[in-house]
Amino acid sequence: MERDLMGTTAIETFLTERANVRTGVSQTDEEVGRETGPGGAPRYSRRLSDKILIAFHHACDQSDFEVAEQLLHILEMMLTRRPLTPDGTRRRNMESLVAAHERLWHLRHPNTDEY
């Protein structure tokens, strides 16, 4: 696979942009790619919870619902434990978690009519 200057393949960029649209994460919220930290070592700026949410949506796109469910459980555990820093994004994180649960439910129950 050919990587661009940021070390990202075209498919990684596409999946990230697609997940950002779906999850509400924008480049201003979490910068895409790498930044250089002290000593020139790469520092990834995307939060681990965002990466797990992207992987969840990718699993849903691949119809791998068991993996999607496990990723959702991990994400839920990460978001419901006591926050390490009070950054004010808890509400948005919980909204993304609820939306992910809803997506998985709808994918597993495609013939259910909404009332």
HELIX and SHEET records of a PDB file:
HELIX    1   1 ALA A   10  THR A   23  1                                  14    
HELIX    2   2 PRO A   38  GLY A   40  5                                   3    
HELIX    3   3 LEU A   48  ASP A   61  1                                  14    
HELIX    4   4 PHE A   65  THR A   80  1                                  16    
HELIX    5   5 ARG A   90  ARG A  108  1                                  19    
SHEET    1   A 2 ARG A  34  THR A  36  0                                        
SHEET    2   A 2 PRO A  42  TYR A  44 -1                                        
END                                                                             
